[in-house]
Amino acid sequence: MQGRLRQARARAVSRAFIWLVAVGVAGPGCAASNSGGSGPSTGFGGENGTGNGGSAPRDAGTPDALTGAGLAAGRGGSTGAGGIFGSGGSTGSGGSTGTGGIVGSGGSTGAGGSSSTANGGAVGTGGATGRGGTGIGTGSGGLGGGGGGSGATFCPANAIFCADFEEASGVPDNNPVGSATFEDPTEAGATFGGTNGVMVLDTTAPYAGLQSLRVNPSSAVTARTLAIAVPSTFWVRLYIKSDQTIGQTTENSFFGAGTSLVPTSGNYVDLSEQFGCLVLDKGGTLFPTDRTCGANTALAAGAWHCLVAEFDGATGNVELFSGATQIIDAAGWAPAKEAFNTFELGYVADNPNGATVWYDDVVVSSSPLACP
């Protein structure tokens, strides 16, 4: 009996020893660790925004050394969440187109942000600020851009005639408004422009733009003019310059209102120079009659002067302004009561003095005008 007990104890010790050896060989997957290996807890999003899942479990359960049955299977890592797709920046808006004179160019359209991957896309940049046009009248568009330099046009909407003398050649002809005819009854063969030109388009120091009208000097009695058809009452604004004082002591005429296209016929009320002053002259009848100058004193040589005149054939009113200053006011002047139909400008040299005269930005209108 005791022999059998000793044998049973020996077998039990042997089994316990074998079991301990089995546990040491089996490692983490044995019964001492009932769960399988664990993978990474969270996957990382890929560049395209799709996450990769956790890696496979490090080990599954190891068979029981005693029974040979596998333990619980290891758990895989949790599925990784994909990266969030980045949203591209919105398209930037370009500057708006500029307004004004010569046409300004608007801002270019901005490029939007590119689509991004897991991180959000960069915000798109807006278009460059638009830049308005320059010149007589140019506005600027673009972000925060007001109109470009505005330059109001010299020719009002109700004008009868406007001439800035920017033609390639010839007399003003609907450029921009109305037409003129060249008149010179005193010189055979005289022309506007060309080899025998006594009135020409000149690029030397215009008031505005690239050209002005130049009346060449004369050594003889001449009447070199441009004639424009007008109603009996009208206003004119023009810029005038001479290389001599405008207001010589002897009589010569610059512009006026008359009843014929030909300056040497018909009834004309001219703005003339005499006694060192500016006066109105109707066939030798002058206004004012004084031989001393007041506000109508001579204008300086070599400078542009803005003059505005009203000719009212019905009432006889004739007014002349130099800039904002009224220098002649012939209200109800009887010699000026005429059925005017022509405005002429140029230089009638009754007493030739070799003067050169220029004109620029001439406007004729049935409504009042003023110098800027």
C-alpha positions in Angstrom: 0.0 0.0 0.0 2.7 2.5 0.9 4.6 1.5 -2.2 1.6 2.4 -4.3 1.3 5.8 -2.5 5.0 6.5 -3.2 4.5 5.6 -6.9 1.5 8.0 -7.1 3.4 10.8 -5.5 6.3 10.3 -7.9 3.9 10.4 -10.8 2.3 13.6 -9.5 5.6 15.3 -9.0 6.6 14.3 -12.5 3.4 15.7 -13.9 3.9 19.0 -12.0 7.4 19.3 -13.4 6.2 18.7 -16.9 3.5 21.3 -16.5 6.0 23.9 -15.3 8.2 23.2 -18.3 5.2 23.6 -20.6 4.3 26.9 -19.1 7.9 28.3 -19.6 7.9 27.2 -23.3 4.4 28.4 -24.2 5.0 32.1 -23.4 2.3 34.9 -23.5 -0.2 32.7 -25.4 -0.7 30.2 -22.6 -3.4 29.9 -20.1 -1.7 32.4 -17.9 -2.7 35.1 -20.5 -6.2 34.2 -21.7 -6.3 36.9 -24.3 -4.4 37.0 -27.6 -1.8 39.7 -28.4 -3.1 43.2 -29.0 -2.4 45.4 -32.0 -1.9 49.1 -32.1 -4.9 50.8 -30.8 -5.5 53.3 -33.6 -4.4 53.4 -37.3 -2.9 56.5 -38.8 -4.6 58.3 -41.8 -2.8 57.9 -45.1 -1.9 60.9 -47.2 -5.0 60.5 -49.3 -7.1 60.7 -46.1 -7.7 56.9 -45.8 -6.5 55.3 -42.5 -4.6 52.0 -42.3 -5.9 49.6 -39.8 -3.9 48.3 -36.8 -1.3 45.6 -37.4 -2.1 42.0 -37.0 -2.0 40.5 -33.4 1.4 39.7 -32.3 0.5 36.1 -31.4 -2.5 33.9 -31.2 -3.1 31.6 -28.2 -0.6 28.7 -27.7 -2.0 25.2 -27.4 -2.3 24.0 -23.8 0.7 21.9 -22.9 -1.5 19.5 -21.1 -4.6 19.3 -23.2 -3.3 20.5 -26.6 -6.3 22.9 -26.9 -5.5 26.4 -28.0 -6.4 29.3 -25.8 -8.5 32.3 -26.9 -7.4 33.9 -30.1 -5.5 37.1 -29.9 -7.3 40.3 -30.7 -6.4 42.5 -33.7 -5.8 46.1 -33.3 -8.7 48.5 -33.8 -9.3 49.7 -37.3 -7.5 53.0 -37.9 -9.7 56.0 -38.7 -8.9 57.6 -42.0 -7.6 61.1 -42.1 -10.2 63.8 -42.8 -10.0 65.1 -46.4 -8.7 68.7 -46.5 -11.0 71.1 -48.3 -9.4 73.3 -50.9 -9.3 77.0 -50.5 -12.1 78.9 -52.2 -11.4 80.7 -55.4 -10.2 84.3 -54.9 -12.1 87.0 -56.6 -10.2 89.3 -59.0 -10.4 93.1 -58.8 -13.3 94.7 -60.6 -12.7 96.5 -63.9 -11.6 100.2 -63.7 -13.6 103.0 -65.3 -12.5 106.4 -66.6 -10.9 107.9 -69.5 -8.7 105.8 -71.6 -10.1 102.3 -70.3 -8.4 100.9 -67.2 -7.7 97.2 -66.8 -9.4 95.3 -64.0 -7.6 93.0 -61.5 -6.7 89.5 -62.6 -8.7 86.6 -61.2 -7.1 85.1 -58.1 -6.2 81.4 -58.0 -8.1 79.2 -55.5 -6.3 77.0 -53.0 -5.4 73.5 -54.2 -7.1 70.4 -52.8 -5.2 69.1 -49.9 -4.7 65.7 -48.4 -5.3 64.8 -44.8 -4.6 68.3 -43.7 -6.9 71.1 -45.0 -6.0 72.8 -48.2 -4.4 76.2 -48.2 -6.8 79.1 -48.6 -7.0 80.5 -52.1 -5.6 83.9 -52.8 -7.7 86.7 -54.2 -7.0 88.4 -57.6 -4.7 91.3 -57.7 -6.1 94.8 -57.2 -7.3 96.2 -60.5 -5.7 99.3 -61.9 -7.8 102.1 -63.6 -7.0 103.8 -66.8 -4.9 106.9 -67.1 -5.4 109.9 -68.9 -8.3 112.1 -69.4 -10.5 110.3 -67.6 -9.3 107.2 -66.3 -10.9 105.1 -63.2 -9.3 102.3 -61.4 -11.2 99.1 -60.5 -10.0 96.4 -58.2 -10.3 95.7 -54.5 -10.9 99.0 -52.8 -10.1 100.8 -56.0 -12.2 103.7 -56.9 -12.4 104.8 -60.4 -9.2 105.8 -61.9 -8.2 109.1 -62.2 -11.2 110.4 -63.4 -10.7 112.9 -65.8 -13.9 114.3 -66.9 -14.0 114.7 -70.7 -13.6 118.2 -72.1 -16.6 117.7 -74.4 -20.0 118.0 -72.6 -23.0 115.9 -73.7 -24.9 118.8 -75.3 -22.0 120.2 -77.3 -22.5 121.4 -80.9 -18.8 121.2 -81.6 -15.7 119.8 -79.8 -12.1 119.7 -81.1 -9.0 118.5 -79.3 -7.0 118.5 -82.6 -5.8 114.9 -82.2 -6.5 114.0 -85.8 -3.8 112.4 -87.9 -4.4 115.2 -90.5 -7.0 117.6 -91.7 -9.5 119.9 -90.1 -11.7 118.6 -87.2 -14.4 116.3 -88.6 -16.6 114.7 -85.9 -13.6 114.0 -83.8 -15.2 113.9 -81.4 -18.2 116.2 -82.3 -19.1 118.5 -85.2 -17.2 119.6 -88.2 -15.2 122.7 -89.2 -14.2 124.2 -92.6 -10.9 125.9 -93.3 -11.4 129.5 -94.6 -8.7 131.8 -95.9 -10.0 134.2 -98.6 -6.9 136.3 -98.6 -4.2 133.9 -99.7 -4.5 131.9 -102.9 -3.2 128.3 -102.5 -3.2 128.4 -98.7 -4.1 125.1 -97.1 -4.7 123.5 -93.7 -1.6 121.4 -93.1 0.8 120.3 -95.8 3.5 122.2 -97.5 1.5 125.4 -97.9 -0.2 125.0 -94.5 -1.0 128.2 -92.7 -2.9 126.3 -90.0 -1.5 123.0 -88.9 -1.7 120.4 -86.2 1.2 120.9 -83.9 2.8 118.6 -81.3 4.8 121.4 -79.6 3.5 121.9 -76.0 -0.3 121.4 -76.5 -2.6 122.3 -73.6 -3.8 118.6 -73.4 -3.3 115.4 -75.3 -0.6 115.2 -78.0 -1.5 118.1 -80.4 -3.0 121.5 -80.7 -4.0 123.8 -83.6 -1.3 126.3 -84.6 -1.9 129.4 -86.7 1.4 130.3 -88.4 2.7 133.9 -88.4 1.9 136.2 -91.3 3.8 139.1 -92.7 0.8 140.4 -94.7 -2.9 141.0 -94.0 -4.5 137.6 -93.7 -7.7 135.9 -92.4 -6.8 132.3 -91.4 -9.8 130.7 -89.7 -11.9 127.6 -89.0 -15.6 128.1 -89.4 -18.3 126.2 -87.4 -22.1 126.3 -87.9 -23.9 127.5 -84.8 -27.4 128.8 -83.6 -27.9 132.5 -83.1 -27.2 132.1 -79.3 -24.3 130.0 -78.1 -21.4 129.6 -75.7 -17.8 128.8 -76.5 -14.9 127.6 -74.3 -11.4 127.3 -75.6 -7.7 127.4 -74.6 -5.5 130.0 -76.4 -1.8 130.8 -76.4 0.5 133.2 -78.3 4.2 133.8 -78.5 3.3 137.5 -78.1 1.1 139.2 -75.5 -2.6 138.7 -76.4 -3.6 142.4 -76.3 -1.4 144.3 -78.7 -1.7 148.0 -79.4 -2.9 147.6 -83.0 -6.0 145.7 -84.1 -6.0 141.9 -84.8 -8.8 139.4 -84.2 -8.9 135.9 -82.6 -12.4 134.6 -82.7 -16.0 135.7 -83.0 -19.7 135.3 -84.1 -20.9 136.2 -87.6 -23.4 135.7 -90.3 -21.2 134.2 -93.0 -18.7 131.4 -93.3 -16.2 133.8 -94.9 -14.6 136.0 -92.2 -14.2 139.0 -94.6 -17.9 139.2 -95.3 -21.1 139.2 -93.3 -21.5 140.9 -89.9 -19.0 139.8 -87.3 -18.5 140.5 -83.6 -14.9 139.6 -82.9 -12.7 139.3 -79.9 -9.9 141.6 -80.9 -6.8 143.2 -79.5 -6.3 147.0 -79.5 -4.8 149.6 -77.3 -3.0 146.9 -75.3 -6.5 145.5 -74.3 -9.0 142.8 -75.3 -12.1 144.4 -76.9 -15.2 143.5 -78.9 -15.1 144.8 -82.5 -18.1 145.0 -84.8 -16.9 146.7 -88.1 -14.9 149.3 -86.2 -17.3 149.8 -83.3 -15.6 148.8 -80.1 -16.7 147.7 -76.7 -15.6 148.9 -74.3 -14.9 152.2 -75.9 -12.2 153.3 -73.4 -8.6 153.1 -74.5 -7.5 152.2 -71.1 -7.8 148.6 -69.8 -9.5 147.4 -66.7 -10.3 143.7 -66.3 -9.9 143.3 -70.0 -6.1 143.8 -69.8 -3.8 141.8 -72.1 -3.0 138.2 -71.4 0.5 137.0 -70.9 2.6 135.5 -73.8 3.7 131.9 -73.8 1.0 130.6 -71.5 -2.3 128.8 -72.1 -5.4 130.8 -71.1 -9.0 129.4 -70.7 -11.5 131.8 -72.3 -15.3 131.5 -72.2 -17.6 133.7 -74.3 -21.4 134.0 -74.8 -22.8 135.4 -78.0 -26.6 136.1 -77.8 -27.8 137.4 -81.2 -31.3 137.9 -79.9 -30.5 140.2 -76.9 -27.1 141.5 -78.0 -25.5 140.2 -74.8 -21.8 139.3 -75.2 -19.8 138.1 -72.2 -16.1 137.1 -72.0 -14.4 135.3 -69.1 -10.8 134.6 -68.5 -10.8 131.7 -66.2 -13.4 132.6 -63.5 -13.0 136.3 -64.0 -15.4 138.3 -66.2 -13.4 140.7 -68.3 -16.1 141.9 -70.8 -19.8 142.4 -70.1 -21.6 143.9 -73.1 -25.3 143.5 -72.0 -27.8 144.4 -74.6 -25.1 145.8 -76.9 -27.0 146.8 -80.1 -24.2 146.0 -82.6 -24.4 142.4 -81.4 -28.1 141.9 -82.2 -27.6 139.6 -85.2 -28.8 136.4 -86.6 -25.5 134.6 -86.0 -24.9 131.3 -87.8 -21.1 130.9 -87.7 -18.4 130.8 -85.1 -14.9 131.4 -86.4 -11.5 131.1 -84.7 -8.0 131.6 -85.9 -6.1 134.8 -86.5 -7.2 137.8 -88.6 -4.0 139.8 -89.0 -5.2 143.3 -89.8 -1.9 144.7 -88.6 0.6 141.8 -89.0 3.0 141.5 -86.2 4.4 138.0 -86.8 2.5 136.4 -83.9 2.0 132.6 -83.8 -1.3 131.6 -82.1 -2.4 128.2 -80.8 -5.8 126.8 -79.8 -6.7 123.6 -78.0 -9.8 121.8 -76.5 -12.4 124.0 -78.3 -16.1 123.5 -77.3 -19.2 125.2 -78.7 -22.5 124.6 -76.9 -26.0 125.9 -76.8 -25.8 125.8 -72.9 -23.6 127.8 -70.6 -20.0 126.8 -70.2 -17.3 127.6 -67.7 -13.6 127.2 -67.3 -12.6 124.3 -64.9 
